[in-house]
């Protein structure tokens, strides 16, 4: 070890007494002379003798402090050092005590760092932040209008007490070793305490409902007047607005939970059922059938039935039943007695001829893009359309039903003259030009024979005369109905789909027969020679 330098000179060392000196004590124990003789002149200066000088003692320093004073100063210095040590220990203890009275490092509550705060300061900080969150306002805007939302509006709350308790206990509970271990661990993995906000679900729904009522604007349909010539738009349509309540509720919950969200109200535009901008008042379909073969009463029944569909509007989504619109075929409803199909024969009935009205309408609806829900073929083929193009109706039994799935309204006009029954449809034309085409698989002439008594005798007079054909019966038939799509501009076929498959029975070949016998009597047959 190195000696510390004190700052003072060491005293002169005297020669050690021992053997080889004059006056040394003999080894035999003779008395020693306490006053040694002066060194001989032979030891120095060539033998010249020198007078011994005075004895050597350190001379006192000039200006030096007395010993008592110096001891007093040393004692005072020791006292000052002691006081400094004691004070330092107290200050260190106070510093350690101060760190114990504060949150330790790396402790967070809902993302807020609590490090360095006293317990009271931490509680006050968290409660202040909670109050700021609770009373924060979020503007919700739509078309220049503003609604304000605050978590306080829905009785929101945030309970931090448990988190504060747990956060404070870190580093403050347990023995010294446990606390030290926790503090060291927090340096590696910070402690995060999260508190979930709460809110009143009913109050939130009520707030959303209130905003929805204030935002809502009902759409206005275009007003269309069906003149005798064509439909005319007399009022333009207007779009409406409706709040997306589910989306707004999700946004408000986001404000409560995170303080973030879109402040633009989620509002959906409501399009009117009849939009004037999309409307076209063009003829999109027209279908005609011949009525010249019918008598007055039968033709009247066709007209009466179709009149129910004249100036008739079918809105998007509407389902239309022919029987519901026309009603029962009774004389009270304006219908007359006329020939109609009854199985494989014709007979008289009120409303005979109505099936031609439903058939004409059916083909016009096919061309307009309507969805066919219900349709029936006749028992026998008819003369006014090809097989698989007919639509038979019978009130309470058979119906013709269609639905408008085009997204646009259609406007139906009907007219029955002496020559034809016509259905014209106005509106927005469908994607394609549609036609219903008939494909006959099998057809045979009827071999069924029936007779009609010629009471007038104009065609056949005597019972012995050869019968005369009155009306040829329809042949039996199997046919398919194909819906064919054409391009509007090029008229090229785009697609075809089979929608009907029908089987028609053979009709009866009706012959006139005479009722007069050669002997002058008359005979009326009670049974036909063959089955109708």
Backbone torsions as a table, in degrees:
resi	resn	phi	psi	omega
1	UNK	NA	149.3	177.4
2	UNK	-88.1	136.2	179.4
3	UNK	-77.9	138.5	177.4
4	UNK	-74.8	130.6	178.1
5	UNK	-75.3	122.8	-176.9
6	UNK	-82.5	-24.5	179.2
7	UNK	103.7	-0.1	178.2
8	UNK	-118.2	154.2	-179.3
9	UNK	-80.9	144.0	177.7
10	UNK	-73.0	144.9	179.5
11	UNK	-68.7	154.6	-180.0
12	UNK	-64.5	135.5	-179.5
13	UNK	-87.5	135.7	175.8
14	UNK	-85.6	151.5	178.5
15	UNK	-63.0	144.0	178.7
16	UNK	-77.4	140.3	176.9
17	UNK	-77.3	143.1	178.4
18	UNK	176.0	-164.1	-176.7
19	UNK	-65.9	155.3	176.7
20	UNK	88.1	1.1	179.9
21	UNK	-107.5	151.1	174.2
22	UNK	-66.1	137.4	178.8
23	UNK	82.6	8.4	178.4
24	UNK	-68.1	146.4	-177.6
25	UNK	-72.2	128.3	177.6
26	UNK	-59.2	155.2	-179.4
27	UNK	-68.4	-16.1	179.1
28	UNK	-79.2	-1.3	176.0
29	UNK	91.6	22.0	176.0
30	UNK	-66.3	156.6	-177.2
31	UNK	-61.4	140.2	-178.0
32	UNK	-95.5	139.6	177.8
33	UNK	-83.6	120.1	-176.4
34	UNK	-79.6	-12.6	177.4
35	UNK	-114.6	88.8	-177.7
36	UNK	-64.2	155.6	-179.1
37	UNK	-78.3	152.0	177.6
38	UNK	-62.3	150.7	177.4
39	UNK	-57.8	143.8	179.5
40	UNK	-69.0	154.5	-178.8
41	UNK	-67.1	-13.1	-177.4
42	UNK	-73.9	-12.4	-176.1
43	UNK	-85.0	-17.1	-177.2
44	UNK	-154.8	152.8	171.8
45	UNK	58.0	39.0	172.6
46	UNK	66.0	26.5	177.1
47	UNK	90.2	-1.0	-179.9
48	UNK	-75.0	134.3	-178.1
49	UNK	-85.5	135.8	179.3
50	UNK	-119.9	146.3	177.6
51	UNK	-73.6	131.7	178.1
52	UNK	-62.3	138.0	179.8
53	UNK	-81.8	177.8	177.2
54	UNK	-66.6	161.7	-180.0
55	UNK	-69.1	141.4	-173.9
56	UNK	-87.3	118.4	174.6
57	UNK	-132.3	144.7	-179.7
58	UNK	-61.9	133.2	178.5
59	UNK	-78.2	142.5	178.0
60	UNK	-62.8	141.6	179.3
61	UNK	-73.8	145.5	177.4
62	UNK	-73.5	138.3	177.8
63	UNK	72.2	5.9	-179.7
64	UNK	-65.7	149.8	-179.7
65	UNK	-80.7	150.0	175.7
66	UNK	-63.3	155.7	-178.3
67	UNK	-58.2	-38.9	-177.6
68	UNK	-64.5	-39.8	-179.9
69	UNK	-66.6	-42.6	-179.3
70	UNK	-63.7	-37.8	177.0
71	UNK	-64.3	-36.8	179.0
72	UNK	-65.6	-41.7	179.2
73	UNK	-65.1	-40.3	179.1
74	UNK	-62.3	-41.2	179.5
75	UNK	-64.5	-39.7	179.5
76	UNK	-64.7	-39.5	179.4
77	UNK	-62.9	-42.1	177.8
78	UNK	-62.6	-37.6	179.6
79	UNK	-65.1	-42.6	179.8
80	UNK	-63.5	-43.1	178.7
81	UNK	-60.5	-42.0	179.6
82	UNK	-62.7	-42.6	179.5
83	UNK	-63.8	-40.1	178.8
84	UNK	-64.0	-41.2	179.5
85	UNK	-63.1	-47.5	-179.7
86	UNK	-61.7	-43.1	179.3
87	UNK	-63.4	-41.4	179.1
88	UNK	-62.4	-41.1	178.1
89	UNK	-61.7	-42.8	179.0
90	UNK	-64.1	-42.4	178.6
91	UNK	-62.8	-42.2	177.9
92	UNK	-61.8	-41.8	178.1
93	UNK	-62.4	-41.1	178.3
94	UNK	-65.1	-38.3	178.5
95	UNK	-63.3	-43.7	177.6
96	UNK	-63.9	-39.9	179.0
97	UNK	-64.2	-38.4	179.1
98	UNK	-63.7	-40.9	179.8
99	UNK	-67.0	-31.6	178.5
100	UNK	-69.1	-28.2	-177.1
101	UNK	-88.2	13.6	-178.9
102	UNK	-132.5	160.4	176.6
103	UNK	-62.6	140.7	-179.9
104	UNK	-77.0	173.4	-177.0
105	UNK	-69.2	153.1	171.9
106	UNK	61.7	42.3	173.2
107	UNK	-118.0	126.6	-175.2
108	UNK	-127.8	145.1	172.2
109	UNK	-124.6	113.8	-176.6
110	UNK	50.2	41.7	177.1
111	UNK	84.1	-2.4	-179.9
112	UNK	-94.4	124.4	-179.7
113	UNK	-75.8	126.3	-177.2
114	UNK	-98.9	-0.9	-174.8
115	UNK	-56.7	130.5	173.3
116	UNK	88.8	-9.8	179.1
117	UNK	-85.9	144.6	170.1
118	UNK	-70.6	168.6	-179.0
119	UNK	-61.1	-42.1	179.9
120	UNK	-68.3	-41.2	178.8
121	UNK	-63.8	-40.7	179.3
122	UNK	-62.9	-44.6	178.8
123	UNK	-62.0	-43.0	-179.2
124	UNK	-65.1	-40.0	179.2
125	UNK	-60.5	-49.8	-177.4
126	UNK	-64.9	-40.6	179.5
127	UNK	-67.2	-35.3	176.9
128	UNK	-66.1	-43.1	178.9
129	UNK	-65.2	-36.8	177.1
130	UNK	-63.3	-42.0	179.5
131	UNK	-64.4	-39.2	177.7
132	UNK	-63.3	-42.6	178.1
133	UNK	-63.5	-43.8	-175.9
134	UNK	-64.7	-36.4	-174.3
135	UNK	-100.6	6.5	177.2
136	UNK	-65.0	147.3	179.4
137	UNK	-119.6	142.9	-179.2
138	UNK	-125.2	119.0	-179.4
139	UNK	-79.1	132.4	176.2
140	UNK	-112.1	124.1	-171.4
141	UNK	-121.1	149.6	174.2
142	UNK	-161.7	119.6	177.0
143	UNK	49.9	48.7	175.7
144	UNK	81.9	-5.0	178.2
145	UNK	-100.1	152.4	-176.4
146	UNK	-133.1	135.1	172.0
147	UNK	-120.5	136.7	179.5
148	UNK	-103.0	139.2	178.0
149	UNK	-125.8	138.1	175.4
150	UNK	-134.4	144.0	175.5
151	UNK	-54.4	-28.7	178.4
152	UNK	-64.6	-23.4	-179.4
153	UNK	-65.5	-23.3	-177.6
154	UNK	-118.7	28.2	175.3
155	UNK	55.7	43.3	-179.7
156	UNK	-70.3	155.1	179.1
157	UNK	-150.0	160.9	-179.3
158	UNK	-147.5	108.9	-175.8
159	UNK	-94.7	106.2	-177.6
160	UNK	-97.5	-4.2	-169.7
161	UNK	-59.4	-45.4	-178.9
162	UNK	-65.0	-40.5	179.5
163	UNK	-65.6	-41.5	177.8
164	UNK	-61.2	-42.3	-179.8
165	UNK	-61.8	-47.3	-178.4
166	UNK	-69.3	-38.8	-179.7
167	UNK	-65.3	-39.2	-179.6
168	UNK	-69.3	-36.5	-177.4
169	UNK	-64.1	-24.8	178.3
170	UNK	-64.3	117.9	179.6
171	UNK	84.6	-1.1	-179.9
172	UNK	-121.1	-6.2	-178.3
173	UNK	-120.9	137.6	179.5
174	UNK	105.4	174.5	179.9
175	UNK	-74.4	175.1	-174.4
176	UNK	-60.6	-41.5	-178.9
177	UNK	-64.9	-40.7	-179.9
178	UNK	-65.8	-43.7	179.7
179	UNK	-63.1	-41.0	-179.5
180	UNK	-64.1	-40.3	179.7
181	UNK	-63.6	-40.1	179.5
182	UNK	-65.3	-44.8	179.9
183	UNK	-61.2	-42.6	179.1
184	UNK	-65.5	-38.5	178.9
185	UNK	-65.7	-34.7	179.4
186	UNK	-66.1	-22.9	176.8
187	UNK	-66.0	-29.1	-179.2
188	UNK	-92.1	-42.8	-177.9
189	UNK	-129.6	104.3	179.4
190	UNK	-63.0	152.5	177.8
191	UNK	-93.6	126.3	-179.3
192	UNK	-116.4	121.9	176.1
193	UNK	-115.6	120.5	-176.4
194	UNK	-116.8	140.4	179.9
195	UNK	-120.0	124.8	-179.8
196	UNK	-81.0	128.3	175.6
197	UNK	-67.3	153.5	174.8
198	UNK	-121.3	158.6	178.1
199	UNK	-155.6	164.2	-178.9
200	UNK	-87.7	111.2	-176.9
201	UNK	-60.4	-42.1	-178.8
202	UNK	-65.5	-39.5	178.9
203	UNK	-66.2	-37.9	178.4
204	UNK	-64.8	-44.2	178.4
205	UNK	-62.4	-39.5	179.5
206	UNK	-65.3	-38.7	178.5
207	UNK	-64.8	-45.0	179.6
208	UNK	-63.1	-42.6	-179.7
209	UNK	-62.5	-39.3	179.7
210	UNK	-63.5	-44.4	178.3
211	UNK	-64.5	-39.9	-179.4
212	UNK	-60.6	-41.4	179.8
213	UNK	-65.8	-35.8	-178.0
214	UNK	-77.2	-25.0	-179.0
215	UNK	-84.8	-32.8	-168.7
216	UNK	-59.9	131.2	172.7
217	UNK	-130.4	121.6	-177.6
218	UNK	-74.5	135.4	177.7
219	UNK	-70.0	155.5	179.9
220	UNK	-118.0	122.2	178.6
221	UNK	-74.1	151.4	171.3
222	UNK	-65.6	141.1	178.7
223	UNK	-96.0	124.9	-177.3
224	UNK	-117.6	130.1	176.1
225	UNK	-106.6	124.9	179.2
226	UNK	-88.7	97.1	177.2
227	UNK	-77.6	175.6	179.7
228	UNK	-66.7	-20.5	-176.7
229	UNK	-94.8	-51.8	-176.9
230	UNK	-164.9	167.5	176.5
231	UNK	-70.6	144.5	179.7
232	UNK	-131.4	132.5	177.3
233	UNK	-78.6	118.0	-179.3
234	UNK	-108.0	-7.7	175.3
235	UNK	-150.4	130.9	-179.9
236	UNK	-73.4	152.5	179.1
237	UNK	-82.1	161.2	176.3
238	UNK	-135.8	138.4	177.9
239	UNK	-76.4	153.1	176.7
240	UNK	-111.9	179.3	-179.1
241	UNK	-136.1	142.5	177.1
242	UNK	-143.6	133.4	179.2
243	UNK	-69.7	137.4	171.2
244	UNK	-82.3	92.7	-170.6
245	UNK	-65.2	-38.8	179.8
246	UNK	-63.7	-41.5	-179.6
247	UNK	-67.3	-40.3	179.0
248	UNK	-65.0	-41.9	179.2
249	UNK	-59.7	-41.9	177.6
250	UNK	-62.4	-39.2	178.4
251	UNK	-64.5	-43.8	-178.4
252	UNK	-65.6	-38.5	176.0
253	UNK	-63.2	-36.0	175.9
254	UNK	-62.8	-40.4	175.9
255	UNK	-59.8	-42.9	-177.3
256	UNK	-67.6	-42.8	-173.2
257	UNK	-80.8	-39.8	-172.7
258	UNK	-124.5	-12.8	-175.8
259	UNK	76.9	12.0	-177.9
260	UNK	-127.1	151.9	178.2
261	UNK	163.2	167.6	-179.7
262	UNK	-79.7	125.1	-178.8
263	UNK	-87.9	-0.8	175.2
264	UNK	-86.4	122.8	-178.1
265	UNK	-59.4	135.9	176.2
266	UNK	-80.2	99.0	-176.0
267	UNK	-120.0	133.9	179.0
268	UNK	-102.5	141.9	176.8
269	UNK	-83.1	133.4	178.8
270	UNK	-104.9	120.3	179.0
271	UNK	-85.3	141.7	178.2
272	UNK	-69.2	156.2	177.8
273	UNK	-64.4	-33.1	178.1
274	UNK	-121.3	100.6	-178.6
275	UNK	-95.9	122.4	-176.6
276	UNK	-65.2	-31.1	-178.8
277	UNK	-67.2	-29.3	-176.9
278	UNK	-95.2	-5.8	-173.3
279	UNK	-80.7	140.3	171.8
280	UNK	-125.7	130.9	180.0
281	UNK	-102.2	47.6	177.6
282	UNK	-98.5	160.6	173.9
283	UNK	-76.0	118.0	-178.6
284	UNK	-101.7	-17.0	174.3
285	UNK	-160.7	154.6	176.5
286	UNK	-155.7	133.7	-179.3
287	UNK	-138.8	137.9	-177.1
288	UNK	-127.6	147.8	171.8
289	UNK	-133.5	149.2	-176.9
290	UNK	-78.1	136.5	177.5
291	UNK	-123.5	10.1	-175.7
292	UNK	-66.4	-22.4	-179.5
293	UNK	-79.1	-11.3	-174.9
294	UNK	-88.9	153.7	172.5
295	UNK	-81.9	179.1	-176.0
296	UNK	-61.1	-47.2	-176.2
297	UNK	-65.5	-41.9	-179.8
298	UNK	-65.0	-44.2	178.6
299	UNK	-64.4	-35.0	177.7
300	UNK	-62.8	-39.0	178.7
301	UNK	-65.1	-37.7	176.4
302	UNK	-61.7	-44.8	-178.6
303	UNK	-65.1	-45.0	-178.8
304	UNK	-59.8	-42.5	-179.9
305	UNK	-66.4	-46.7	-177.7
306	UNK	-71.0	-24.1	177.7
307	UNK	-60.4	-27.0	178.2
308	UNK	-66.6	-20.1	179.8
309	UNK	-104.6	2.7	178.6
310	UNK	-75.2	134.1	-175.1
311	UNK	57.5	45.7	-174.4
312	UNK	-109.3	130.4	-179.1
313	UNK	-106.9	133.8	174.7
314	UNK	-117.7	108.9	-177.3
315	UNK	-81.7	160.8	177.3
316	UNK	-55.3	131.4	180.0
317	UNK	89.7	-12.5	-179.6
318	UNK	-71.1	140.1	172.8
319	UNK	-111.6	130.1	-174.2
320	UNK	-119.3	129.1	175.4
321	UNK	-107.1	126.6	178.7
322	UNK	-59.5	-46.7	-177.9
323	UNK	-64.0	-36.3	179.4
324	UNK	-69.1	-37.9	-178.8
325	UNK	-72.8	-44.7	-175.3
326	UNK	-80.6	-36.1	-178.3
327	UNK	84.5	-178.5	-179.3
328	UNK	-66.5	146.7	-179.0
329	UNK	-88.7	91.1	-179.2
330	UNK	-128.9	162.7	176.8
331	UNK	-63.9	-32.3	178.1
332	UNK	-64.0	-27.1	178.4
333	UNK	-88.9	3.5	175.5
334	UNK	96.5	7.6	-178.6
335	UNK	-90.2	154.0	-177.5
336	UNK	-116.3	164.9	176.4
337	UNK	-81.1	131.8	-178.2
338	UNK	-158.5	164.8	-179.1
339	UNK	-62.0	143.3	177.7
340	UNK	-151.8	161.0	179.1
341	UNK	-73.2	138.6	171.7
342	UNK	-136.8	90.1	-174.2
343	UNK	71.2	-125.4	-178.2
344	UNK	-97.4	18.0	178.6
345	UNK	-139.7	170.2	175.7
346	UNK	-106.3	144.1	175.1
347	UNK	-149.7	169.8	-178.2
348	UNK	-82.6	141.8	177.2
349	UNK	-163.4	151.2	178.5
350	UNK	-67.7	124.9	-179.8
351	UNK	97.0	7.4	177.9
352	UNK	-57.7	130.7	-177.4
353	UNK	107.4	-12.3	-178.4
354	UNK	-62.7	-29.4	-179.1
355	UNK	-63.1	-26.8	176.2
356	UNK	-69.3	-33.9	176.0
357	UNK	-64.3	-46.4	-179.3
358	UNK	-67.1	-34.7	179.1
359	UNK	-68.3	-42.7	178.5
360	UNK	-62.7	-42.9	177.9
361	UNK	-64.7	-39.9	-178.7
362	UNK	-57.8	-48.6	-178.8
363	UNK	-67.1	-35.4	176.7
364	UNK	-66.2	-37.9	179.6
365	UNK	-69.8	-37.4	175.3
366	UNK	-57.9	-46.0	-178.0
367	UNK	-69.4	-22.9	-179.0
368	UNK	-85.3	-3.4	179.2
369	UNK	87.1	15.2	178.1
370	UNK	-71.8	153.0	176.2
371	UNK	-89.7	124.0	-177.9
372	UNK	-87.2	121.5	-178.4
373	UNK	-94.5	-42.3	-178.9
374	UNK	-143.3	135.3	177.8
375	UNK	-158.1	142.2	-179.1
376	UNK	-129.4	145.6	173.2
377	UNK	-89.1	163.1	176.3
378	UNK	-75.4	165.9	175.3
379	UNK	-67.5	-38.7	177.7
380	UNK	-122.0	160.5	176.9
381	UNK	-66.0	157.8	179.7
382	UNK	-115.6	163.1	-174.2
383	UNK	-88.8	-14.4	-172.6
384	UNK	-95.0	-9.6	172.0
385	UNK	-144.9	164.5	176.7
386	UNK	-72.9	160.1	176.1
387	UNK	-55.4	144.5	-178.9
388	UNK	71.8	8.1	174.3
389	UNK	-109.3	1.3	-176.4
390	UNK	-92.3	163.7	177.0
391	UNK	-142.7	97.4	-177.9
392	UNK	-79.4	143.6	177.0
393	UNK	-132.2	150.8	176.0
394	UNK	-153.9	114.0	-171.5
395	UNK	-56.5	126.2	-178.9
396	UNK	86.1	-7.7	-177.7
397	UNK	-127.1	-56.2	-178.9
398	UNK	-121.1	137.8	-177.2
399	UNK	-134.8	159.4	170.2
400	UNK	-115.6	120.0	-174.8
401	UNK	-129.9	136.2	177.3
402	UNK	-139.9	162.7	-178.6
403	UNK	-134.9	144.4	179.1
404	UNK	-93.1	103.1	177.5
405	UNK	-107.7	17.0	-174.2
406	UNK	-82.9	-17.8	-176.5
407	UNK	88.3	-1.4	179.3
408	UNK	-134.6	147.8	176.3
409	UNK	-72.9	154.5	172.0
410	UNK	-122.4	153.3	-176.6
411	UNK	-125.5	121.0	-171.8
412	UNK	-102.7	132.2	173.4
413	UNK	-120.8	138.4	179.0
414	UNK	-129.1	154.8	177.3
415	UNK	-158.8	137.4	177.0
416	UNK	-127.9	120.0	177.9
417	UNK	-110.8	-170.3	177.0
418	UNK	-70.5	-21.3	-175.7
419	UNK	-100.6	-35.7	-170.4
420	UNK	-151.3	156.2	168.5
421	UNK	-106.5	129.9	-173.3
422	UNK	-132.4	136.9	173.4
423	UNK	-122.1	122.9	179.4
424	UNK	-117.2	135.5	-177.7
425	UNK	-121.1	128.6	175.9
426	UNK	-107.0	156.6	175.8
427	UNK	148.3	-154.8	178.3
428	UNK	-93.3	123.3	-173.4
429	UNK	-65.4	144.7	-179.9
430	UNK	-69.5	-179.3	-175.6
431	UNK	-60.7	-38.9	-178.1
432	UNK	-128.5	167.8	172.4
433	UNK	-89.8	119.0	-174.0
434	UNK	-104.1	144.4	174.0
435	UNK	-140.2	142.5	175.2
436	UNK	-99.8	117.0	-175.6
437	UNK	-113.5	142.0	-176.5
438	UNK	-99.2	136.3	174.6
439	UNK	-126.9	116.6	-177.9
440	UNK	-90.5	122.1	177.9
441	UNK	-81.5	-44.2	-174.8
442	UNK	-150.5	139.4	-179.6
443	UNK	-146.9	134.3	178.9
444	UNK	-135.7	145.0	176.1
445	UNK	-71.1	150.2	-179.1
446	UNK	-74.9	137.2	173.0
447	UNK	-113.5	16.2	178.3
448	UNK	-88.0	131.0	-176.0
449	UNK	-119.1	136.8	174.6
450	UNK	-135.8	163.2	-175.8
451	UNK	-126.5	148.0	176.3
452	UNK	-125.3	122.7	178.5
453	UNK	-64.7	128.5	177.2
454	UNK	-90.3	87.6	-176.5
455	UNK	-67.0	-26.1	-178.4
456	UNK	-82.1	-22.7	-176.9
457	UNK	76.2	12.3	-177.7
458	UNK	-73.6	-37.0	-174.6
459	UNK	-97.9	-46.5	177.9
460	UNK	-139.1	127.9	-173.7
461	UNK	-100.3	-56.1	-176.6
462	UNK	-88.8	150.4	177.2
463	UNK	-66.3	-19.3	-179.8
464	UNK	-88.3	-8.0	179.8
465	UNK	-75.6	156.3	177.7
466	UNK	-68.7	131.3	176.3
467	UNK	-59.3	151.7	-178.6
468	UNK	-116.8	133.4	-178.7
469	UNK	-61.5	123.8	177.2
470	UNK	-94.7	-50.0	-179.3
471	UNK	-149.6	128.3	179.3
472	UNK	-77.8	133.9	-179.8
473	UNK	-77.9	151.7	176.7
474	UNK	-67.2	145.7	176.8
475	UNK	-81.1	162.1	174.5
476	UNK	-72.5	154.0	-172.8
477	UNK	-156.4	144.3	168.1
478	UNK	-122.4	129.5	-174.6
479	UNK	-146.1	162.7	177.5
480	UNK	-120.3	146.7	173.3
481	UNK	-113.5	123.0	-177.4
482	UNK	-114.5	128.9	173.6
483	UNK	-89.5	114.4	-174.9
484	UNK	-109.6	132.3	179.9
485	UNK	-103.2	133.8	179.5
486	UNK	-124.9	148.8	173.9
487	UNK	-68.7	135.6	-176.8
488	UNK	-63.9	-37.9	-173.5
489	UNK	-87.2	-43.4	-175.3
490	UNK	-96.1	-14.9	-177.6
491	UNK	62.6	22.5	177.1
492	UNK	-84.8	142.8	178.6
493	UNK	-68.2	134.1	-179.3
494	UNK	-107.8	-39.7	-175.4
495	UNK	-161.2	156.4	172.5
496	UNK	-144.9	139.6	-177.5
497	UNK	-136.8	132.8	176.6
498	UNK	-77.9	126.4	-179.2
499	UNK	-118.9	-14.7	-179.5
500	UNK	-133.1	147.0	167.7
501	UNK	-142.3	119.2	-170.2
502	UNK	-130.1	149.2	175.3
503	UNK	-122.5	123.6	-179.0
504	UNK	-113.0	137.4	178.0
505	UNK	-81.3	161.4	177.2
506	UNK	-74.6	141.1	175.6
507	UNK	-86.3	-177.9	-176.3
508	UNK	-102.5	131.8	170.8
509	UNK	-81.3	110.0	-174.5
510	UNK	-95.0	129.7	180.0
511	UNK	-117.6	144.0	169.4
512	UNK	-77.2	143.6	173.7
513	UNK	-137.4	149.4	-177.9
514	UNK	-78.9	156.6	-179.4
515	UNK	-119.2	-0.4	-177.3
516	UNK	-97.2	131.3	176.6
517	UNK	-88.8	155.8	178.9
518	UNK	-60.7	-26.0	-179.2
519	UNK	-83.3	6.0	176.7
520	UNK	94.7	-7.6	176.1
521	UNK	-85.4	168.0	178.1
522	UNK	-120.0	149.3	179.3
523	UNK	-133.2	127.6	175.3
524	UNK	-108.8	121.0	-177.7
525	UNK	-67.4	134.8	176.3
526	UNK	-91.9	-21.0	178.0
527	UNK	-132.6	143.8	177.4
528	UNK	-77.9	147.6	178.4
529	UNK	-61.2	-24.8	177.9
530	UNK	-139.5	162.2	-175.6
531	UNK	-73.1	137.8	175.7
532	UNK	-69.7	NA	NA
